[in-house]
Every structure is written in C-alpha cells, then in structure tokens.
Amino acid sequence: MRPPRQDCPCPVGHPGSFRPAKITPGDDATRPRREEYARAAATPAAAPAARPRPGRHPRRRLQPGAGRTAGRRDANPGLVHCTITGFGSGAGARLPGYDFVAQAVGEPTSITGEPGGTPLKAGVALMDVLTAKDATTGILAALRHRDRTGQGRLVEVNLLSSLLGSLVNQASGHLATGRDPGPKGNRHPSIAPYETPACRDGQLLAVAVGNDRQFRGPARALGAPELAEDLRFARNEDRVQNRTDLIKALEGRLASDAPHGWTERLTAASVPCGPVNTVSEALELAARLGLDPVTPVGEGRVPQVTSPLRLSGTPVAQPFAPPRLDEHGTALRTWLWGPSDAPLPPRM
C-alpha cells in the first residue's frame, strides 16, 4: 500500500523495471484514512495483494487471519486476498524478507559459483520473481475456486518456500542421498558436455549435449568424429567421469574460432549451444527471432520488456509506463468511492 519513493537513489530503470502496467492512488495504509481506502478497495477488487512484513500487519490492521479479514469478507465473500512474505506467517513472521538474504539462507547461493570459490547470488532478484509467479498461480487457482463456489480465499506465499520449490534436482538429490550439493560453476552435475568450454581468446560457448546421440553432432562438427567412439566419451556416464579430458579435447578444437562462429556450425549440426550474451545482445537476439522483446511506453519514458505470454485470439495487454506518485490518484479514489459495479479506471 505504500507508494514507491520518487527520490530512490537506484540505478536508472530499477524501480520502474518491476512496476510496469500498474495504476496507483499514491496512498499509504499507515496514514489516517488511508486504511479506509484499502478496505474500500477490498470490496470490488478481485485480488488485492500485499507484501508487508507480517509482524507489522497489526499496525496496519490489514493482516490475514479470520478475525481481521472477517469484515472485508462480509462485504465481499468472493474476496481473493494474497500476502507475500519472506518466511511465512508462523515462526518466521517477524523476519524481514529480502531476496538476497533468502538466497543465502535458502541454499542457492551455496551452489552458485566455481568450486572452492566465493558463494554467489543470482544476477537478478530471482526469488522475488519466482515468488511473484507462485502468487499469480495461487491467485488464479483461488479465482477458479470462486467461479465454482462464489467464495474467495486467502493465498499465502513466501520467498523461502518458493525458493525451496525451485531447487528441483538439487533438493531431490539431497533428499535421496543426504549429501549437500556444492557449486559446480556452469557444469551440470550429471551430464557432459553441459557447460561453457572456452573458444578463441578464452570466450565462452554454452553447450548442452543431453544424450549420447547428440554428442556425435559436435564431434563431427569439430572435425573429430573419433571422440564419439572413444571409450572415455562414448556414454554420458563416461563423459562425466572423464570430464577434464573431454573439455580439454573440445577446447583444443574450439580455440580455432569465436563463439558466434561455432554457434552457427554447431546449430547446423543440431547441437544446442550459444554464446554467453550481454543483456543488450540477448535483447537483440530476441528481436532477430521475432519475439518483439521491448515495448515503448511513451515519449520520455523508459521502455519496458514485453510480456512473455502469447495467447491465441486474445492478445496480452502489454506494459505501460510505471506510474508516477499519485499519477492515477483522482481516478482511483473516484472508483473506490463510486458504485460497486463501476469498472476499473482504464489503462492510462
């Protein structure tokens, strides 16, 4: 409920990069009368979402729970309410939730980086993104329940649980063996070559060879078909066991060209591969592939990344500029206090 600071000393695009396609009244639920706005919003709105620290909810008197939400549910039994916290609403309720800390205590940092090196976080606030997607899934499930029963639901997600759910093979490997995985750099723990061997001038090429048949492709494209017949490399388990020798053999041949040259040749041989791109290069690649990755949002405003969703028959509404403080305040307050069947303010 608190609007973003306009004087935030963040890099250009950081606040706006994750607030596209929103409208905001610029109100703060901690101020007098602002709570009334929040409660009014809960009457017509389908799924209000909040991300406060649960321990601060009592101050706002908007926290989840039968006692506090009863009034809003009386006004709108179909209310779908979503809360996003760092560590849940139980014993971790008073712990502040920040992506960086969640990555550290939830394990991804310990498996990211080179063996023996400093543990590293992901390059973006990945846990925030994953948790938001889990929240979206939960809200959609609750809306489907409401379609069938007319009853809303409280949806709760938290950074730590979303993080643990995303560990996939690393978590299942630990549960199966009792051993903690460690960092392996860009190498896959059980597939080879599935990593970034060096090409000319040490430039890296991402190669993902998932099976023995696929391995014959790069061996031929590199002019060394005998590698696929070498008993050290013929089967995936052998390649994993002899990974050091394998990468040395591959890099000896990859050194003759740059990653982009090898990408063309290996792709022609149906080998999944690609250079390690910068952000600008990734956007250029998406544009060349016809994915239209960037959406203009108005003169003088920072463009936004296009929605990744594509729906047949009903085009996805693309992002517009993140709102300035109270940019939509008048229209939203008019809607909140208007008739219950009044439509939401149009996209601005």
C-alpha positions in Angstrom: 0.0 0.0 0.0 3.0 2.3 0.3 3.8 4.1 -2.9 7.4 3.9 -4.3 9.8 6.6 -3.3 10.4 9.1 -6.1 13.8 10.0 -4.8 15.2 6.5 -4.6 18.9 6.5 -5.4 18.5 3.4 -7.5 20.1 2.7 -10.9 18.1 4.1 -13.8 15.2 1.8 -14.6 15.4 -0.2 -11.3 12.2 0.9 -9.6 10.3 1.1 -12.9 11.6 -2.1 -14.2 9.4 -4.2 -11.9 6.4 -1.9 -11.7 5.1 -1.7 -15.3 1.4 -1.8 -16.1 0.3 -0.7 -12.6 -2.0 2.1 -11.6 -1.6 3.7 -8.1 -3.5 6.0 -5.9 -0.3 7.1 -4.1 -1.8 6.3 -0.7 -0.1 4.9 2.4 -2.1 2.5 4.6 -0.1 3.7 7.7 -1.7 7.2 7.5 -5.1 8.2 8.9 -8.0 7.5 6.5 -5.7 5.5 4.1 -6.9 2.3 5.7 -10.4 3.2 4.6 -9.1 3.3 1.0 -7.7 -0.2 1.5 -10.9 -1.6 2.9 -12.9 0.1 0.1 -10.6 -1.5 -2.4 -11.3 -4.9 -0.9 -15.0 -4.6 -1.8 -14.9 -4.5 -5.6 -11.4 -5.8 -6.2 -10.8 -9.3 -7.3 -7.4 -9.9 -5.7 -5.6 -7.3 -3.7 -2.1 -8.3 -2.8 0.2 -7.1 -0.1 3.9 -7.6 0.8 4.4 -6.2 4.2 6.4 -7.9 7.0 3.8 -9.9 8.8 4.9 -8.6 12.2 3.8 -5.1 11.0 0.4 -6.1 9.9 -1.3 -5.3 13.3 -0.2 -1.7 12.9 -2.0 -1.5 9.6 -4.8 -3.8 10.8 -4.9 -5.4 7.3 -3.1 -8.7 8.1 -4.5 -12.1 7.1 -6.5 -14.1 9.6 -10.1 -14.9 10.3 -10.6 -12.0 12.8 -9.1 -9.2 10.8 -10.4 -10.3 7.4 -13.9 -11.0 8.5 -15.2 -7.5 7.9 -13.9 -7.5 4.4 -15.3 -10.9 3.6 -18.7 -9.8 5.0 -18.6 -7.0 2.4 -17.3 -9.3 -0.3 -17.4 -13.1 0.3 -15.7 -13.6 -3.0 -12.6 -11.6 -2.0 -9.3 -13.3 -3.0 -6.5 -11.8 -0.8 -2.9 -12.6 -1.4 0.0 -12.0 1.0 3.7 -12.3 0.1 6.2 -12.6 2.9 9.8 -13.5 3.4 9.4 -16.6 5.7 5.8 -17.3 6.2 3.2 -16.3 8.8 4.4 -18.6 11.5 7.7 -18.7 13.3 9.3 -16.6 10.6 6.6 -13.9 10.6 8.8 -11.2 12.0 11.8 -11.9 9.8 12.3 -9.3 7.1 12.2 -10.8 3.6 14.8 -9.7 1.2 15.7 -11.7 -1.9 19.5 -11.6 -1.2 19.1 -13.0 2.3 16.5 -15.6 1.1 19.0 -16.8 -1.5 21.7 -17.1 1.2 19.7 -18.9 3.9 17.7 -21.0 1.3 20.8 -22.6 -0.3 21.0 -21.3 -4.0 24.0 -19.1 -3.1 25.9 -22.1 -1.8 25.6 -23.9 -5.1 26.3 -20.9 -7.3 29.8 -20.1 -8.4 33.0 -22.0 -9.1 34.1 -25.0 -6.8 36.2 -23.6 -4.0 35.2 -20.0 -4.8 33.1 -17.4 -3.0 29.3 -18.4 -3.0 27.4 -16.1 -5.3 23.8 -14.9 -5.6 21.9 -14.9 -8.9 22.4 -11.9 -11.1 18.8 -10.7 -10.6 16.3 -10.9 -7.7 15.3 -14.3 -8.9 13.5 -15.3 -5.7 11.3 -12.2 -5.8 10.4 -13.2 -9.4 9.7 -16.8 -8.6 7.6 -15.9 -5.6 5.5 -13.5 -7.6 4.8 -16.2 -10.2 3.8 -18.5 -7.4 1.5 -15.8 -6.1 0.0 -15.4 -9.6 -0.6 -19.2 -9.8 -2.3 -19.2 -6.3 -4.5 -16.2 -7.2 -5.6 -17.8 -10.4 -6.4 -21.1 -8.6 -8.4 -19.1 -6.0 -10.3 -17.3 -8.7 -11.2 -20.6 -10.3 -12.5 -21.8 -6.9 -14.5 -18.6 -6.6 -16.0 -19.2 -10.1 -17.3 -22.6 -8.8 -18.4 -21.7 -5.3 -18.6 -17.9 -5.0 -16.2 -18.0 -2.1 -12.8 -16.2 -2.0 -9.6 -17.5 -0.5 -6.5 -16.2 1.3 -3.4 -17.0 -0.8 -0.1 -17.0 1.1 3.3 -17.3 -0.5 6.8 -16.7 0.9 10.3 -16.3 -0.5 11.8 -19.3 1.3 9.1 -21.8 0.2 9.2 -20.6 -3.4 12.9 -20.9 -3.3 12.9 -24.4 -1.9 10.3 -25.4 -4.5 12.6 -24.2 -7.3 15.7 -26.3 -6.2 14.3 -29.2 -8.2 17.1 -31.8 -8.9 19.4 -30.2 -6.2 16.8 -30.7 -3.5 15.7 -34.2 -4.7 19.4 -35.2 -4.9 19.9 -34.2 -1.2 16.7 -35.9 -0.1 17.8 -39.1 -1.9 21.4 -39.2 -0.7 21.6 -37.0 2.4 24.5 -35.1 0.8 24.6 -31.4 0.3 25.3 -30.3 -3.3 28.1 -27.9 -3.9 28.9 -25.3 -6.6 29.9 -26.6 -10.0 30.2 -23.4 -11.9 28.4 -23.8 -15.3 28.8 -27.6 -15.3 25.9 -29.9 -14.9 26.5 -32.5 -12.1 25.4 -35.5 -14.2 25.6 -34.5 -17.9 28.6 -33.7 -20.1 29.4 -31.7 -22.0 26.8 -29.4 -20.4 28.9 -26.3 -19.6 30.8 -23.4 -21.1 34.1 -24.5 -22.8 36.4 -21.8 -24.0 36.8 -20.8 -27.6 39.2 -18.4 -29.3 40.7 -15.8 -26.9 39.0 -17.5 -24.0 35.5 -16.6 -25.0 32.9 -19.0 -23.6 30.4 -21.1 -25.5 27.4 -22.7 -23.8 27.0 -26.3 -24.9 24.2 -28.6 -23.8 24.6 -32.1 -25.0 21.9 -34.1 -23.4 22.5 -37.7 -24.7 24.9 -40.0 -26.5 23.4 -39.5 -29.9 23.6 -35.7 -29.6 27.3 -36.0 -28.7 28.1 -37.3 -32.2 27.0 -34.0 -33.6 29.6 -31.8 -32.0 32.3 -34.4 -32.5 31.6 -34.3 -36.3 31.2 -30.5 -36.4 34.5 -30.1 -34.6 36.2 -32.4 -37.2 36.9 -35.1 -34.6 34.3 -37.8 -35.1 36.6 -40.2 -33.3 35.7 -38.5 -30.0 32.3 -40.2 -30.1 33.9 -43.6 -30.4 36.5 -43.0 -27.7 35.6 -45.3 -24.8 36.2 -42.4 -22.4 33.5 -40.4 -24.1 31.1 -42.8 -25.8 28.5 -42.8 -23.0 27.3 -39.9 -20.9 28.4 -41.5 -17.6 31.9 -42.0 -19.1 32.0 -38.3 -20.2 31.0 -37.2 -16.7 33.7 -39.4 -15.2 36.3 -38.1 -17.7 35.0 -34.5 -17.9 38.5 -32.9 -17.6 39.9 -34.9 -20.6 36.7 -34.3 -22.5 36.8 -30.5 -22.1 40.5 -30.4 -22.9 39.8 -32.2 -26.2 36.9 -29.9 -27.1 38.7 -26.7 -26.2 41.7 -27.7 -28.3 39.4 -27.6 -31.3 37.1 -24.8 -30.3 40.2 -22.5 -30.0 40.2 -22.0 -33.8 37.1 -19.8 -33.8 34.9 -17.4 -31.7 31.7 -18.5 -30.1 29.4 -16.9 -32.7 31.2 -18.9 -35.5 30.9 -22.1 -33.6 27.3 -21.4 -32.8 26.4 -21.3 -36.5 28.3 -24.5 -37.2 27.1 -26.5 -34.2 23.5 -25.3 -34.5 23.5 -26.6 -38.1 24.5 -29.9 -36.6 21.5 -29.8 -34.2 23.8 -29.1 -31.2 22.1 -26.9 -28.5 24.6 -24.1 -28.0 25.1 -20.3 -27.9 27.4 -17.6 -26.8 27.3 -16.0 -23.4 25.4 -12.8 -24.2 25.1 -9.5 -22.5 21.7 -8.0 -21.8 21.8 -6.0 -25.0 22.9 -9.0 -27.0 20.1 -11.1 -25.5 17.5 -8.4 -26.5 19.0 -8.2 -30.0 18.7 -12.0 -30.3 15.1 -12.0 -29.3 14.4 -9.2 -31.8 16.0 -11.2 -34.6 13.9 -14.2 -33.7 10.7 -12.1 -34.0 9.9 -12.1 -30.3 9.5 -8.3 -30.1 11.2 -8.1 -26.6 10.8 -4.4 -25.9 7.6 -2.3 -25.7 7.7 1.5 -26.0 5.6 3.1 -23.2 5.6 6.8 -24.1 7.8 9.7 -25.0 10.4 10.3 -22.4 9.6 7.1 -20.5 11.9 4.0 -20.2 10.8 1.2 -22.5 9.6 -2.0 -20.8 10.3 -5.6 -21.5 7.4 -7.2 -23.4 5.2 -9.7 -21.6 6.4 -13.3 -22.3 2.9 -14.5 -22.6 1.2 -15.2 -26.0 -2.4 -16.1 -26.2 -4.3 -17.1 -29.3 -7.3 -14.9 -30.1 -6.9 -12.6 -27.1 -3.6 -10.6 -27.3 -2.0 -9.9 -24.0 -2.1 -6.3 -22.8 1.4 -5.0 -23.0 3.1 -3.0 -20.2 2.8 0.8 -20.0 4.9 3.2 -18.0 5.3 2.7 -14.3 3.1 5.3 -12.6 4.5 8.5 -11.0 3.5 9.2 -7.5 -0.3 9.7 -7.3 -0.5 9.8 -11.1 -3.8 7.9 -11.1 -4.9 9.1 -7.6 -8.0 11.0 -8.6 -9.4 8.4 -10.9 -8.8 5.6 -8.4 -10.3 7.4 -5.5 -13.3 8.2 -7.6 -13.6 4.5 -8.4 -13.1 3.3 -4.8 -15.9 5.5 -3.5 -18.2 5.0 -6.5 -20.9 2.4 -7.3 -19.8 -1.2 -6.6 -20.4 -2.2 -10.2 -18.3 0.7 -11.6 -15.5 -0.5 -13.9 -11.8 -0.1 -13.0 -10.2 3.1 -14.4 -8.9 2.5 -17.9 -5.3 2.0 -18.6 -3.5 5.3 -18.5 
